Amino acid sequence: MKTVLDSRLEDNGTLTFELGVNRLDAASCRDFKKEIETVWSDEIRQVEVNFDNVEFIDSSGVGALLGVYKRLSSDSAAVRLRKVQAPVQSVIELLRLNRIFEISN
């Protein structure tokens, strides 16, 4: 199964990813990072990642998300994590990354 089922750029500059794996770890992050490289452009102002299927995230997954955040140049830039399950949210909150990522269930 591919890591990213779908990615699309909206007219408002929002890049949306639909993750298609249940683990965002070292193995799946390679595909995620390749997809980011493929679709990235200067038009992107915000990124939304749908975590509906993701039940586990490790340091590689966190690193990939931070890499996306660092690519955004604007002060109003945002990374939104949607449909985050409790185990993933716990890791993000433990690392205090909920201060830079917007999280919703």
FILOVO-53160 format. One record per residue: residue in three letters; residue number from 1; y, x, z of N, C-alpha, C, O in turn. Coordinates in Angstrom, 1 decimal, decimal comma, padded with zeros to 4 digits. Example, Ala and Ser with C-alpha at 12.3 -4.5 7.8 and 13.67 -1.06 7.14 Angstrom:
BEGIN
NODE;ALA;1;-005,7;013,2;007,8;-004,5;012,3;007,8;-003,3;013,2;007,8;-003,3;014,2;008,5
NODE;SER;2;-002,2;012,8;007,1;-001,1;013,7;007,1;000,0;012,9;007,9;001,1;013,4;008,0
end
This chain:
BEGIN
NODE;MET;1;-001,2;000,8;000,0;000,0;000,0;000,0;001,2;000,9;000,0;001,3;001,9;000,7
NODE;LYS;2;002,2;000,5;-000,8;003,5;001,3;-000,8;004,3;001,1;000,4;004,2;000,0;001,1
NODE;THR;3;005,1;002,1;000,8;005,9;001,9;002,0;007,0;000,9;001,7;007,3;000,1;002,6
NODE;VAL;4;007,7;001,0;000,6;008,8;000,1;000,3;008,3;-000,9;-000,7;008,0;-000,5;-001,9
NODE;LEU;5;008,2;-002,1;-000,4;007,8;-003,1;-001,3;008,9;-003,5;-002,3;008,7;-003,7;-003,5
NODE;ASP;6;010,1;-003,4;-001,8;011,3;-003,9;-002,6;012,5;-003,2;-002,0;012,7;-003,1;-000,8
NODE;SER;7;013,4;-002,8;-002,9;014,7;-002,3;-002,5;015,7;-002,8;-003,6;015,4;-002,9;-004,8
NODE;ARG;8;016,8;-003,3;-003,1;017,8;-003,9;-004,0;019,2;-003,6;-003,4;019,4;-003,5;-002,2
NODE;LEU;9;020,1;-003,4;-004,4;021,5;-003,2;-004,0;022,3;-004,4;-004,3;022,4;-004,9;-005,5
NODE;GLU;10;022,9;-005,0;-003,3;023,7;-006,2;-003,4;025,1;-005,8;-003,9;025,5;-004,7;-003,8
NODE;ASP;11;025,8;-006,8;-004,4;027,2;-006,6;-004,9;028,2;-006,1;-003,9;029,1;-005,4;-004,2
NODE;ASN;12;027,9;-006,4;-002,6;028,8;-006,0;-001,5;028,5;-004,6;-001,0;029,1;-004,1;000,0
NODE;GLY;13;027,6;-003,9;-001,7;027,3;-002,5;-001,3;026,2;-002,4;-000,3;026,0;-001,3;000,3
NODE;THR;14;025,4;-003,4;000,0;024,3;-003,4;000,9;023,0;-003,1;000,2;022,6;-003,8;-000,7
NODE;LEU;15;022,4;-002,0;000,7;021,1;-001,7;000,1;020,0;-002,2;001,1;020,1;-002,0;002,3
NODE;THR;16;019,1;-003,0;000,6;018,1;-003,7;001,4;016,7;-003,2;001,1;016,3;-003,1;-000,1
NODE;PHE;17;016,0;-002,8;002,1;014,6;-002,3;002,0;013,7;-003,3;002,7;014,0;-003,8;003,8
NODE;GLU;18;012,6;-003,6;002,0;011,5;-004,4;002,6;010,3;-003,5;002,8;009,7;-003,0;001,8
NODE;LEU;19;010,0;-003,1;004,1;008,9;-002,2;004,3;007,6;-002,9;004,2;007,4;-004,0;004,7
NODE;GLY;20;006,6;-002,3;003,6;005,3;-002,9;003,4;004,2;-002,2;004,1;003,0;-002,3;003,6
NODE;VAL;21;004,5;-001,5;005,2;003,4;-000,9;006,0;003,6;-001,3;007,4;004,6;-001,8;007,8
NODE;ASN;22;002,5;-001,1;008,2;002,6;-001,5;009,6;003,0;-000,3;010,5;003,1;-000,5;011,7
NODE;ARG;23;003,0;000,9;009,9;003,4;002,1;010,6;004,5;002,9;009,8;004,2;003,2;008,7
NODE;LEU;24;005,6;003,2;010,5;006,6;004,1;009,8;006,4;005,4;010,5;007,0;005,7;011,5
NODE;ASP;25;005,5;006,2;009,9;005,1;007,5;010,5;005,2;008,6;009,5;005,7;008,4;008,4
NODE;ALA;26;004,7;009,8;009,8;004,8;010,9;008,9;004,2;010,6;007,5;004,8;011,0;006,5
NODE;ALA;27;003,1;010,0;007,4;002,5;009,7;006,2;003,3;008,7;005,3;003,5;008,9;004,1
NODE;SER;28;003,8;007,6;005,9;004,5;006,6;005,1;006,0;007,0;004,9;006,6;006,5;004,0
NODE;CYS;29;006,5;007,9;005,7;007,9;008,3;005,5;008,2;009,1;004,2;009,3;009,0;003,7
NODE;ARG;30;007,2;009,7;003,7;007,3;010,4;002,4;007,7;009,5;001,3;008,7;009,7;000,6
NODE;ASP;31;007,0;008,4;001,3;007,4;007,3;000,2;008,7;006,7;000,5;009,5;006,5;-000,4
NODE;PHE;32;009,0;006,4;001,8;010,3;005,9;002,1;011,4;006,8;001,7;012,4;006,3;001,1
NODE;LYS;33;011,3;008,1;002,0;012,4;009,0;001,6;012,5;009,2;000,1;013,6;009,3;-000,4
NODE;LYS;34;011,4;009,1;-000,6;011,4;009,2;-002,1;012,1;008,0;-002,7;012,9;008,1;-003,6
NODE;GLU;35;011,9;006,8;-002,1;012,6;005,6;-002,5;014,1;005,7;-002,3;014,9;005,3;-003,1
NODE;ILE;36;014,4;006,2;-001,2;015,9;006,4;-000,8;016,5;007,3;-001,9;017,6;007,0;-002,4
NODE;GLU;37;015,9;008,4;-002,2;016,4;009,3;-003,2;016,6;008,7;-004,5;017,5;008,9;-005,2
NODE;THR;38;015,6;007,8;-004,9;015,6;007,2;-006,2;016,7;006,2;-006,3;017,4;006,1;-007,4
NODE;VAL;39;017,0;005,4;-005,3;018,0;004,3;-005,4;019,3;004,6;-004,8;020,3;003,8;-005,0
NODE;TRP;40;019,5;005,7;-004,2;020,8;006,0;-003,5;021,9;006,2;-004,5;021,8;006,8;-005,6
NODE;SER;41;023,1;005,6;-004,2;024,3;005,8;-005,0;025,5;005,8;-004,0;025,4;005,4;-002,9
NODE;ASP;42;026,7;006,2;-004,6;027,9;006,2;-003,8;028,4;004,8;-003,5;029,3;004,7;-002,6
NODE;GLU;43;027,9;003,8;-004,1;028,4;002,4;-003,9;027,8;001,8;-002,6;028,4;000,8;-002,1
NODE;ILE;44;026,8;002,5;-002,0;026,2;001,9;-000,8;027,1;002,1;000,4;027,5;003,2;000,7
NODE;ARG;45;027,4;000,9;001,1;028,2;000,9;002,3;027,4;000,5;003,5;027,8;000,9;004,6
NODE;GLN;46;026,3;-000,2;003,3;025,5;-000,6;004,4;024,0;-000,6;004,0;023,7;-000,7;002,8
NODE;VAL;47;023,1;-000,5;005,0;021,7;-000,5;004,7;021,0;-001,5;005,6;021,3;-001,5;006,8
NODE;GLU;48;020,2;-002,3;005,1;019,4;-003,2;005,9;017,9;-002,9;005,6;017,5;-002,8;004,5
NODE;VAL;49;017,1;-002,8;006,7;015,7;-002,5;006,6;015,0;-003,6;007,3;015,2;-003,9;008,5
NODE;ASN;50;014,1;-004,3;006,6;013,3;-005,3;007,1;012,0;-004,7;007,7;011,2;-004,2;007,0
NODE;PHE;51;011,9;-004,9;009,0;010,7;-004,3;009,8;009,7;-005,3;010,1;008,9;-005,1;011,0
NODE;ASP;52;009,6;-006,4;009,4;008,7;-007,5;009,6;007,3;-007,1;009,8;006,6;-007,6;010,7
NODE;ASN;53;006,8;-006,1;009,0;005,4;-005,7;009,0;005,2;-004,5;010,0;004,0;-004,2;010,3
NODE;VAL;54;006,2;-003,8;010,4;006,1;-002,6;011,1;005,8;-002,8;012,6;006,6;-003,4;013,3
NODE;GLU;55;004,7;-002,3;013,1;004,3;-002,4;014,5;004,4;-001,1;015,2;004,3;-001,0;016,4
NODE;PHE;56;004,7;000,0;014,5;004,7;001,4;015,1;005,7;002,2;014,4;005,8;002,2;013,2
NODE;ILE;57;006,4;003,0;015,1;007,3;004,0;014,6;007,2;005,3;015,4;007,1;005,3;016,6
NODE;ASP;58;007,2;006,5;014,7;007,1;007,7;015,4;008,4;008,5;015,1;009,3;008,0;014,5
NODE;SER;59;008,4;009,8;015,5;009,6;010,6;015,3;009,9;010,8;013,8;011,1;010,9;013,5
NODE;SER;60;008,9;010,8;012,9;009,2;010,9;011,5;010,0;009,7;011,0;010,9;009,8;010,2
NODE;GLY;61;009,5;008,5;011,5;010,2;007,3;011,1;011,6;007,2;011,6;012,5;006,8;010,9
NODE;VAL;62;011,8;007,6;012,8;013,1;007,7;013,4;014,0;008,6;012,6;015,2;008,3;012,3
NODE;GLY;63;013,4;009,8;012,3;014,2;010,8;011,5;014,6;010,2;010,1;015,7;010,5;009,7
NODE;ALA;64;013,7;009,5;009,5;014,0;008,9;008,2;015,2;007,9;008,3;016,1;007,9;007,5
NODE;LEU;65;015,2;007,1;009,4;016,3;006,2;009,6;017,6;006,9;009,9;018,6;006,5;009,4
NODE;LEU;66;017,5;007,9;010,7;018,7;008,7;010,9;019,2;009,4;009,6;020,4;009,5;009,5
NODE;GLY;67;018,3;009,8;008,8;018,7;010,4;007,5;019,5;009,4;006,6;020,5;009,7;006,0
NODE;VAL;68;019,1;008,1;006,7;019,8;007,1;006,0;021,2;006,9;006,6;022,2;006,8;005,8
NODE;TYR;69;021,2;006,8;007,9;022,5;006,7;008,6;023,5;007,8;008,2;024,7;007,6;008,0
NODE;LYS;70;023,0;009,0;008,2;023,8;010,2;007,9;024,3;010,2;006,4;025,4;010,8;006,2
NODE;ARG;71;023,6;009,5;005,5;024,1;009,4;004,1;025,3;008,5;004,0;026,1;008,7;003,0
NODE;LEU;72;025,5;007,6;004,9;026,6;006,7;004,8;027,9;007,4;005,2;027,9;008,0;006,3
NODE;SER;73;028,9;007,3;004,4;030,1;008,1;004,7;031,2;007,3;005,4;032,0;007,9;006,1
NODE;SER;74;031,3;006,0;005,2;032,4;005,3;005,8;032,2;005,0;007,3;031,1;005,0;007,8
NODE;ASP;75;033,4;004,9;007,9;033,3;004,6;009,4;032,8;003,2;009,7;032,3;002,9;010,7
NODE;SER;76;033,0;002,3;008,7;032,5;001,0;008,8;031,0;000,8;008,4;030,5;-000,3;008,3
NODE;ALA;77;030,4;001,9;008,0;029,0;001,9;007,5;028,1;001,4;008,6;028,3;001,7;009,8
NODE;ALA;78;027,0;000,7;008,2;026,1;000,2;009,2;024,7;000,3;008,7;024,4;000,1;007,5
NODE;VAL;79;023,8;000,5;009,6;022,3;000,4;009,3;021,8;-000,7;010,2;021,9;-000,7;011,4
NODE;ARG;80;021,3;-001,7;009,6;020,8;-002,9;010,3;019,3;-002,9;010,2;018,7;-002,8;009,1
NODE;LEU;81;018,6;-003,1;011,3;017,2;-003,2;011,3;016,8;-004,7;011,6;017,2;-005,2;012,7
NODE;ARG;82;016,2;-005,3;010,7;015,9;-006,7;010,8;014,4;-007,0;011,2;013,5;-006,2;010,8
NODE;LYS;83;014,2;-008,1;011,9;012,8;-008,5;012,3;012,0;-007,4;012,9;010,9;-007,2;012,6
NODE;VAL;84;012,7;-006,7;013,9;012,1;-005,6;014,6;011,2;-006,1;015,7;011,6;-007,0;016,5
NODE;GLN;85;009,9;-005,7;015,7;009,0;-006,1;016,7;009,2;-005,3;017,9;009,7;-004,2;017,9
NODE;ALA;86;008,7;-005,8;019,1;008,9;-005,3;020,4;008,6;-003,8;020,5;009,4;-003,0;021,1
NODE;PRO;87;007,4;-003,3;020,0;007,1;-001,9;020,2;008,0;-001,0;019,5;008,4;000,1;020,0
NODE;VAL;88;008,5;-001,4;018,3;009,4;-000,5;017,6;010,8;-000,6;018,3;011,5;000,5;018,4
NODE;GLN;89;011,2;-001,7;018,7;012,5;-001,9;019,4;012,5;-001,0;020,7;013,5;-000,4;021,0
NODE;SER;90;011,4;-001,0;021,4;011,3;-000,2;022,6;011,6;001,3;022,3;012,3;002,0;023,1
NODE;VAL;91;011,0;001,8;021,3;011,2;003,2;020,9;012,7;003,5;020,6;013,2;004,4;021,0
NODE;ILE;92;013,2;002,6;019,8;014,6;002,8;019,4;015,6;002,7;020,6;016,5;003,5;020,7
NODE;GLU;93;015,3;001,8;021,5;016,1;001,7;022,7;015,9;002,8;023,6;016,8;003,3;024,3
NODE;LEU;94;014,7;003,3;023,7;014,4;004,5;024,6;015,2;005,7;024,1;015,7;006,5;024,9
NODE;LEU;95;015,3;005,8;022,8;016,1;006,9;022,2;017,6;006,6;022,2;018,4;007,5;021,7
NODE;ARG;96;018,0;005,4;022,6;019,3;005,0;022,6;019,9;004,9;021,2;021,2;005,0;021,1
NODE;LEU;97;019,1;004,7;020,3;019,6;004,6;018,9;020,1;003,1;018,6;020,6;002,9;017,5
NODE;ASN;98;019,9;002,2;019,5;020,5;000,9;019,4;022,0;001,0;019,4;022,7;000,0;019,1
NODE;ARG;99;022,5;002,1;019,8;024,0;002,3;019,8;024,5;002,5;018,3;025,7;002,2;018,0
NODE;ILE;100;023,6;003,0;017,5;024,1;003,2;016,1;023,4;002,3;015,1;024,0;002,0;014,0
NODE;PHE;101;022,3;001,8;015,4;021,6;000,8;014,6;021,8;-000,6;015,1;021,7;-000,8;016,3
NODE;GLU;102;022,1;-001,6;014,2;022,1;-003,0;014,7;020,7;-003,5;014,6;020,1;-003,4;013,5
NODE;ILE;103;020,2;-004,1;015,7;018,9;-004,6;015,7;018,8;-006,1;015,9;019,5;-006,6;016,7
NODE;SER;104;017,9;-006,7;015,1;017,7;-008,1;015,3;016,2;-008,4;015,2;015,5;-007,7;014,5
NODE;ASN;105;015,8;-009,5;015,9;014,4;-009,8;015,9;014,1;-010,9;014,8;012,9;-011,3;014,7
end
